[in-house]
Each structure stands twice: as structure tokens, then as C-alpha cells.
């Protein structure tokens, strides 16, 4: 064991792994400060004037975002996630793991960073790797006080440099002596050969001092809060640590094993927060290793590639006492290792993130603060005036797709704010106005919205979307692409003789599971409302232009209307589009994205849209469409048929529907039920 002298006040001696300590003597203060305090002359200052100069100026409340105070702490900047904020505060105090599941852009990464600020102040540590003289493939790991690691490495390098300089000096003197003697004795060739041989022997036979310098794996010398490490998308080596390959493994050219060790994200997050978004993208072996690190609080570093020379190296256990914050979408739970999720649940919390919040005056104030935060974080765009703020809040209501709510997909809203600010800055405007926000909504359209616009233009050019007259078995449905783009979805129905035993409803257009089930529900409606025996016929339903597939049941009333039109040979108005789910009893149920669907219909030239009555409060269409579209809420399939179908004798047809529905129920139940009256 090497003896290490205690460092003096002005000199730091290099430490070895056996003697590494944190030199800290509590209770002793520097003597210089005591004399300065007692002998310093008293200087009178005007404290009132100084306090007035330092007092922050309160911004004038002109209704713009510049009058809004932005909180300093990240946890106070989170809006609409009160439950998540409460859990994060508790988890930070108790150092618990957290898993957050929810829609992208709702603040998961921001909460993880806020947790790092809230963690209790602990003594940060540096982690060093030392060479092991007993087994070079098992480097020694030591921890020291934060900032001490860099001092130790610097001291070792300085000591190694001194030894190298001393050795080189001796070799140079010896070379000069040999060559000088050779010149004196006129044996020049033998002298040069002897000098070269001795130089090579001393060069490669003596130990290399730089190989004994420890490597600083993790440094926290400038860390004032707990470290936050984002390991999203990291491969095994970046997450768990790795040992680099050494192409020169012998002959004095090799790199020492401890110098090839690289710390992973779990080690750099020691005493802090390890954040992993899309946790299900980690491979199962990495998840198992992550579970081991969470349980043990330490994890040895080894080479991740079996073909690398680093696979032979395995360090002593490296500290990794971190708090893990895992995040992902709802499907992330399916891809998680069961034991890893059990570990989080057993020693932490699970949070489902909200994607909307109630539209209340208090929450509107929070949303205004969010706008101010985005402007401050960007640092290059002007503040928003009151008209721009109101328009952003209006857009937040639209994107929530729920009446009386504001969206919490704040990443998308932040993009809109920055685009509007860019437009205002381009004009040199002092404040961003409503006009800039409206232009930004057109400029910053999503890919789905742009595709939807092209599809609407092409369908009109090729007359795939008919918006005038009447046709049998053809109805304009409505669909939504992504989260903020609507499109017109023409649906056609035709009747053919049954092929095989019994009639079928055959739907084409890349229908997915939920859409296929909705077609089965429509079959029950057809049997109930037409009263016809469909065992000898096939009903073909075609979704036009659905090259990307169809999912959901919002086209149920469209399919039912097209099928009834084909069965009864009754034309359908083509200036009408409709959307709505349908129960087997004929109730029109609410769907999502009605605002964007209505706007898509208006762009296509359709003048009337039928929507579920329950969705009427969700409609927040742009002002440009208010005068071009009529919105009719419906509750029953009878109302849809009454508006959309154009029979020769309307009253007789509606009375027929009522009578058939009643007679079908009576025949099924086998009881006498009074026939309902038709009220026009």
C-alpha cells in the first residue's frame, strides 16, 4: 500500500484508490476573514436609496403577456396537471420512482426536470476509476466529494508528468554519454547502435506513469442541484456504461482497462433523476439491467459487445443511486418488462397525464402564464397583446375537442405561439396581435391538415366528392386525420343477390377492428328499420379513397343511411355530410373531431352537416365558415333519415319506418304493443 502524505494548504498530493479521502475539517473558518471584519472601517451608505435601486419594477398591466410574472421554479410553471404536480412533490421528498403515461406534449419531461430541482440537497459525489495491479480487467471504483475528483486527477497527471520528465532527462544524459564516448574512441557505429538499443529498452521496459492516472467517470463539481439525465432512446452502452475496444492489446501500445471505461446514464444520474421517455422502446435485456441497478443502487460497467476486447473488462460496482422517471404513451405499458413496472409501483407512483382542463377563469390565467413562459423561454419573439392571447385561448378550446375545456397539449400550442411571434418579429411589430396568430394557424398547419386539403381538392377535381343533387346509396361522410385535420369521406352502398348461405354486409376500404364492428351494429339497424328479410341479399359498403385505412365508428350513421337508401331505392341529398356513432337501438352517439370535420365539409362546398346533439357544444369553427355551413344536431337515426333522404312520399316513408320498428319489436317479443303515433 502506498503512503500518501496529508496535503498542505498550497499543495495537493495525488491520491491512490486505497487512500482516497475527502479532506474536510468542519467548524474551521479562514482566519483572513476574521481580521477583515474587525479592522475594516465603517462606511455609511444610504440604505434607502440602495433599496430603491434594487427593488424590482412591477410591470404595468396593459393586458399583454409582458405584465405576467413567470415563476422561477419549473414545478410552478406546470399548468393543468395538479395531481401530477402533487405526486412529483411527494416523490421528490421520499425519493420515489415515477411513471407518467399520457399524450405527447402534456408536460412529462418538464415534470421530470422539476423533480430534479425538488430532490433533497445531498452531498454530490465524483466517481473515479483506478487501475488494479492485481487484475487489470477489474478496475477499482472510488467515490469522493463533488469537485475533489478533478483535483485528484490533476494532481496525478502533474506527478506523472514530473516522473516522465525526470526519466526522459536521465535517458537523454545517458544517450549523450554513450554517443560522446563513441566519438572519443572512434567507434561511432557501435555507439549509435548501443544508444538506440538502450533507448528502446528503457522506453518500453519501464512502467508508463500515465497509465496509473485515474479516470474521472462522473464529475459533479459544478452541480448545484441534483443531476438530471435524459436517457431517452439510449442504447445499452449509453444507458448502462461501456468499455471501449482496444485494437492494440499488447506490445506496450495498449490502453489501460480503467482508461477505456465509460460511465452510462444510470451512473451520471447518481443522486439525481434518470428520465426515460418511451420506456417501451428499451430492449428487455436493458430493462432487466435497469431493474437490477434500481434494486442494488450500483451497477458494474462492462463491455456491451461480445466481439470487443472491452467484454473482458468488468469494473467493481459503480454507484447509481438514482430516481427514475419513466414516461410514455398508453401503449408503453404493454412493452414494459413486468418486473420493472412492478418495481416502480412497489416503490413509487404511476400517473396518467391530463390532456384537457376545464375552461375556467382561473385556468385561463394559467394559460396566459403559459404564453408568457413560452415567450420568455424563446427569448426572441415579442410579447402577445390581449387580442392575440384571446385567439390562442380560443384555439386551445378548439383543440380540446370538448365543450368547456382547454387543451393541455402544450407542445403543439407552444409551436403556434412561436410561429405567431416569428411573424410579428419579421414585421418589426412591438407586440404580437390576433392577426399574427391567425396567419400562424395557416402557416403552421399539421401534415395531416395539409394532406386533407390536397385530398379535398383532388376529390372535387375528379368528382369523387359530389356536393349537389341526389343519388341512391351514396352519402358524404366525415372523418378526422391525426388530431386536427378533417376530411370528406364518401361512402357508397349497393345491393346484390346473396352468394352462399345467408346474406352478408361486406365492407371494403381497409377497415380496422373498431370500424368493422360498427358495420355489424349497422346490420342490426337495417333489420330493425327496414323490416326486410336480408338473408337473400348481400349489402356492399365501399369507403371511397381510404388508402390509409379507416378506424373508429364515427361513420356509423353514414353507413346506415347509405344502406337504407340502397335497400329502399330512395335518393340521398348530396349537399349534406354527416358524422356520428350509432347504437343498435338507433341512438346517435357523440364522436371526436367535429370542429375539424365541419370545416372540411365547408371547404369541400357542402352546405349542411349533421352531427350528434351531444357534440353541439364542441363546435368552434373558424369565422370564415360561419356563413357557409349549416349545422344540424340529431339524436336518432330517424332524424338523420328525415333530413338526408328524399323519398317520393316523405310522410308515408317516415310512417313506414315507425310502423316497421314497432312491428319488428312486437314480433320478436310476441306481445301486443300499441303502435306509436307519428307526429310531424
N, C-alpha and C positions, 0 to 999 in steps of 0.2 A: 504493500500500500504506500502510495506517495504521500509525503508530508507536505501540507500546504500552510505556509505562514499566513497569519492573520493580516489582512490588508491594512496598510496605513491610511491616513487621511488623504493622501495625494497619490496613492498607487494601488492598483487593483491587480492582484496576482491571479493567474489562470487557475480555475478550479478543475478538479477531476471528478468523475461520477461518484467516487466513494466519499468525497469531502465537500460536495456542493451544498452550500447553506445560504440562507438569506440573512445577510448581515444587517440586523435591525435592532437597535437598542432603544426600547421605549422609555419615555419620560425624560429624555435629554434634549435640550434645545440648544441651538447655536448661541455661543457666547457673544458674538458680534452684535446681535440684535438687542441684547440687554443694555449694553453701553450706549447704543444709539438712542434708545428710548429715554434714558435718564439724562443724558447730556445734551440732547437736541434742544435748540432754542424754541421758545413758544412763539408761534406765528399766528396772529389774529387774522381771521378771514371772515368775510361777510357770508355767513351760512345761509341767510335768507336768499341772497342773490344767487348763490350756487344752487340752492334747491330749486329756485325758479327756473334756472337754466336746464337742470336735469329732469324737471318734470315733463313727462311726455305730453305732447299736444294731442288733444282729443279731436278726432276728425269731425268735420261738420257733417251732420246728417242731411245730405241732399237727395236721399233716396237711391243713390247709386251704390255699387258694391264697395267703393273705396271707404265708405263710412262704416263698414262691417269689420269688427275685430276678429282676427283669426287666432284660435288657441295655439299655444306653443306645443303642447303635447299631442302626439298622434292619436292617443286614445280619445282625446276630447274632440278631435276632428271627424271621428266616425259618426255618421248620421244614419238613423233608421234601424240600427242593429242594437237596440237597448239590451236585449237578452244576451247577445254575443259579447257585448262590452262588459256586462256584469260577470259573465263566466270567465272572460280573459283576466279581469282584475283578481278574481278568486284564484285562478290557476297560477297567476304570476306570484302571488304571495306564498302559495303552497308548493310551487314548482311542480305543477301537474302537466301532463301531456294533453294536447287538444287536437281534435279532428273536426274540421269545418267542411261541410258539404253544402253546395248550393250553385246557383247560376254564375257563370263567369262575370267578373266585373262588379261584384257586390261588396268588395272590401275585405276579402280573405287575407291577402298579402299585407294590407295595411294594418289589420289587427295583429298579424304575426310580428310586424316590426314594432307595433305599440307594446307588445308583450315584452320585447327585449328592453324597452325603456322602463317597464314596471317591475322587472325582476329585482329582488333584493340585492343591494350592493354587497358583493362578495369580493374576497381578495382574488384578483385576476392572477393567472399563472402563465409563465412561459414554459414550453416543453422543449427539451434538448435531447438529442441522440448522440451517444458517445460510442467510440469503438470498444469492442470487447476483446481483450487479449486472449481470453480462454476459448472463445468461439466467435470468430469474426462474422458468422452468419446469424448471430443473435445480438444485435446492437443493444446497448444499455439505454434505458429511458429514465430521465430525471426531470422533475418539475422544480421551478424556482419562482420567486416572486416576480410579478409583472415588471418588465424593464431590466431585470437582472440578467436575463438570458443574453441580450445583446452585449452587455458588458463582459460577460464570461467569454463569449465567442471572440470579441475584440481583443481581450487580454490573451487568449490562447493564440490568436493569429500573430499578435505582436511578439509573443515568446517564441513562436515557431520561426518568425522572420529573423529574430536575433540569432537563433541557432543555425539557420541556413546561411546567414551572412558570415558567422564565425567559421562554419565548415568550409564555405567557399574560399574564405581568406586563407585557411590552412592549406587547402588544395592548391591555391594559386602560388603560395610561397614554396610548397614542395615542388611544383612544376618548374618554377623559376630556378630552384636549386639544382634539379636534375639536368635541365637543359644547360644551365651555366657550367656545371661540371663537365657535361659532354663537350661543350665548346673548348673548355680548357684542355681536355685530354684528346681533342680532335676525334672523338667518337660521336659525331653528330647523329648518324642514323640510329645507333643503338640508344642514344639519349632520347630521341624523339619517340622511338618505339616504347621505351620504358615509361616515358611520361604519359603516353596515350594509354598504356596498359594500367598504370596506377590510377589515372583519372577515371577510367571506366570502372575499375574495381571499387574505388571509393564512391563513385556516383551511384551505383546500383546496389552495392553491398550494404551501405549504411542505411539506417531507417529514414523514412521520409517524414519529416516533422509535420508537414501539412496534413498528413493522414490522421494525425492524432487530434486535430482540431474538431471539437464537437459541432454538430449541425443544429441550428435553431429551427425546429419544426413548426412551432406555433409561437408567434410574438404578439403580446398584448401591451406593449409599452405605451402606446398612445390611446388605449381604450379607456374611456371614461364611464361607459355603460357596458352592460353585458353584450357580448358579441352577437350579431345576427348574421347567419349564414344561410343563403338561399341555395339549396341543393337540387332545385327542380331540374329534371332532365339529366342529372349526373349519371355517368356510367359507374360501374363497380369501383374502378380505381379512384375516380374523383370523389366518390362518396366515402369509401372505406379506407382510402390510403393505398399506396402502391410503392413498389421498389423498381427503380429504373433498370433497364437491361445494360449490362456492361460488355461491350464487344471485346475488350482487352482484359482477359481474366487471369493473366499471368505475365511473367517477364518484367515485372516492376512497372508496368504501364496500367495496371488495373486501378479502378476507383474503389476506395474502401466501401464496405457494405453500408455503414451508417450514413455515408455521404450520399447514397443513392435513395435513401428513404424519403418518401413524400407523404406529408400528412393529408388525410382526407377531410371532407367537410364535417364529419362527425367529430373529428379531433379539433378542428378550428372553431367549432361551436362549443367547446368545453366551457362550462359555467355560463352558457348563453342559450340562444334559441336556434334550433335547426328547423328550417322551413322547407317542406317538400310539397309542391303543388302537383296535381295529377299523380297522386301516390300510386295509383294502379299501374302506371307505366314502368315502375320498377320491376325488375325480374324477381321471381320468387327466391332465388338464392340471395340476392341483395336484400330482400325483405327479411329473410331469416337472419342474415348477419346483422342487419339493423336492429332486429329484436334482441339479439344477443348483446349488442352494445348498450341498448336501453336497460337491459336487466343487470348487466355487470358494472356499467359505468366506466368500462375500459375495454379496449379492443386492440389487439396486436396488429401491426402492419406487415403484410407480406405481399409478394409479387402476385398480381392478378392473372398473368398469362403463364400457362404451364410451359411454354416454349422459351420463356425469358429466363436469364440467369437470376433475375430477381425472385423467382419462385423458390429458390433455395434459402432465401433470407426471411427470417421471421423475428421481429423485434420482441422485446419484452412488452407486456400490456401497456398501451398508451392511454392515458386518461381521456375520457369523453363523456363527462357528466353533463349532458345537455337536456333541455326541454324540447321535445319535438312537437311541432305544429304541422299536422298533415292536412291537406286540402284536396278538393276535387269536386267533380260533378257527381250527380246522383249515381251514375254508373261506376264511379270509382270504388264503391263498396264491393261490387262483385269481383273486382280484380285484386282485392287486398288479401294478403295471407290471413287466414282466420286467427292464428295466434298473435299476429301483430295488432289486429283490431282488438282482440281480447285484452292485450296489454294496455292499449290506450283506454279502453273502457274501464279496466280494473284500476288504473292509476291516473285517471284524467276525466275528460269531458268530451261529449260529442255535441256538435252544434249544427243545426240546419239554418242556413242564412236566409233572411227575408229578401224577397225581390221587389216588394212594394211596401209602402207605408201610407197610412191614412192621410188624406188631404185636409189637414187642419191648419189653423193659423200658426201654431207652434212649429209644426213640421215644415211649413213654408219658410219660416225664419231660418230653420236649419238648412233648407235647400239654398237659400240666399247665401248663407255662410259657406256652403259648399262651392258656390260660384266664386266667392271671394278667395277661397283656398286654392282653387284651380288657377286663378289669375296670379296669385302670389307665387305658387309653385312654378308656373311657367316663366314669370319674370319678364316677358317681352310683349305682352298684349295689354291693351288699355282696359280699364275697368268698364263695367256694364252700367248703363243708366237704367231707370226704372222700367222703361218700355221693353228693353232687352231682357231684363230679369223676368218680367211677366211672360214674355214669349217663351223663355226657357222653361219656366214652370208649366206653361200650357203644353209644351212638348213633352215634359215629364208625365203629365196626365195622359197624353195620347199614348205614350209608350208603355204605360202601366197596363193597358188593355182591361182596366177595371174601373168602374164608376166610383168616384170618391177616393181615388188612390193616386199616389205619385210613384214613379218607378224608382227602384234602387239599383238599377244597372248603371252605376255612376261612371264607369269607364267610358261607356258609349256617350253619356251626357257630357263628360269631360272633353271628348273629341269634338262634339258640336260647339262647345264653349271656345275651344282653341281655334277652330276654323273661323268662327264669327269674329274673334279677336284679331286673327290674321287679316281678315278683310278690312276691319277698321284701321288696323295699323298701316295697311297698304295705302289707304286713302289719307293717312295722316290725321285721322279723327282723334279727338281728345277722349271721347267715350264711345263704347260700342252701343249701337242702337238696335231697335227692333228690326230695322231694315237689314242690318248686317246678319242678324240671326236668321231671318227668312232666306236670305241669299245663301247662308251657310247650310241650311237644310236642303237646298237644291244641290249645292256643291258637294256636300259630304254624304251623298246617298250611298246606302249599302250596295254591295254587289248584287244581292237578291233584288233590290228595288230597281237597279239598272237593267237587270235581266228581264224583270217583269215588264218594264217599259218597252223593251225591244220585242218581247213576245206579243204584247198588245198591238203594237204597230204591225207586226208581221201577220197576225191573225186577221186584222182588218184588211190588209193588202190582199191576202189570199182568200178573203171572205169566209174564213173559218169561224169568225165571230159575227153572227147575224144580229143586228140590233133594230131591225124594222120588220113589220109584217107578222105573220103567224106561220107555224109549222107544226106538224104532228110528230110527237115523240122526240122533240128537241127542246132543251131547256138550257139557259145560261146559268151555270153555277158559278160560285166564287170560291177561291182558295187563297191561302196565305203562304208565302215563301219566306223561309227564315223567320225573323221576328218582326219585321217592319215593312213587308212588301206584299201587296195583294195582286191577284191575277184573276182573269176571267177564265172559267173552266167549262166549256161547252160539253154537255152530256146528251147522248142520243140513245134511244130505245127502239127496239124492233121486236115483232112477234113472229115466231116460226113454229111449224109443227114439231112436236117433241120427237127427239131421236132417242129411242130406247124406252125403258120403263119409267113413266112419270115425267112430269115437266120440271125444268130447272131454270134458275135465274143465273145466267152466265155473264159475268162482268169481266171486261178486259181493260188494260191500261196500267199495268204494273201496280196493282192494288196490294197494299201490305195488310198486315194482320187485322188491325182495327177497322180498316176500310172494308175488308171482306166480311167481317162480322156485321157491319152496318147494312150491307146488302141483304143479309139474312133477315135482319129486322124489317127491312122494306118488304120482304116477301110476306110477312105477317100482315102488313098494312094492305097489300094488294088483295089478299084473300078476304080481308075484312071489309074493305071499302068498295070493291068491285062486285063481289058476290059471284064471280065467275069461277068455273072449275078450270084451274090452270094445270091440271095433271097431264093434259094432252098437248100442251104448248110449252115452248121454251121462250123465255124473255131474255133478250140480249141487251146488255147495258155497255155502252162504249164511252170511256173517258177520252176526249179528244186532246192530243198533244201532250200527254203526261209522260214525257220521256224520262223524267227523273223519278217517277213513281208517285203514288198517292197514299197518304196516311191520314188517319182520322176519320171522323164520322160527320163532319160538318156539311157534307154534300147529300145527306140522307133525304131531306125534303126535295132536293133537285132530282135525285134518282126516282123517288116515289112519284113525283109529278110527271116525269118523262114516261115512266112505265104505265101510269094510269092513262095518260094521253094516248099512248100506243094501243093499249087494250080497248079503250073506248072510241078510238079514232076521233079524238077531239083536239083541235089545234091549240097551240100554246103561244101566248104573246112573246115576241122576241125582244121587245123593248124593256123586258123585266129580267132582272137577275135575282138570285136568292141564295141564302145560306142558312143553315140550321140543322141541328141534330134532330132525331126523331125517335120517340119511344114506340113500343109495339102497340100502345093504345092511341097513337096519333098525336101525342103532345109534341110541340116544337120546343126543343131544349136549347139552352144557350151554348154558344161556341166562342172561340177566341178570334182576335184579329179583325173584328167587324169594321173598325175605322178604316183600316188599310184595304179591306175588301170593297167597301163602298167607294173609296177613292179610285180604285182600279176600275170599277164599273163605270164611274163618271168619265174616266179617261177613255174608255172604250166607246163612249157615246150612248150608254144605256141610261134611261131616264128614271127608272123606278127600281128600287131594291127592297126585297122582303127580308127582314131579319127577325130573330126571336125577340119577343117583347121584353124578355129579361135582359137583353143586351142593349136596350134603348139608351140607358144612361151611360153606356160605354162609348157612345158615338161622339167623337170630337174631330170632325173632318175639317180640312182647311177652308178658309173663307172663299177661295176661288171656286169651290164645288157646291157651295150652299144653294146657289140659284139654278144649278144644272141637274140636280138629283132630288128625287122624292123618296123618302124613307118610310116604309110601312111596317110597323111591328105586328107580328102574328103569334098566336098561342096554339092553334090547332091546325092540322093538315087540311081541315075543311076550309079554313080561311085562305090558305095558300091556293087551293084548287079554285075557290070562288074568284080570286083575283087573277090568277095566271091563265086558266083555261077559258077558251072562247067557244062554248057549245052553241048549237043552233037554238036550243031552248034552255036557257040558263036555269030558270026556276025548276023546270022538270028534272034537270040533271042533279041539282042540289038536293031536291026532294028525294030523288032516287038514291043518292048516297046515304041520306039519313035512314031511309027505309031499309036499304040493304044491310047497313050496320046493325040496325035493330033486329032484323030477321035472322041475321047470322048469329047474333048473341042468343036469340030465343031457340034457334035450332040446336045450338051447342049445349045450352043449359037444359033444354027440354021443359021449359016452364012458360007460362003465359005472361008476357010483359007488355004493358001498354005502349003503343007506338009513340015516339016523340013527335011533337008538333014542329013544323018548320016555320020559323019567324024570319021574315025578310025585312 
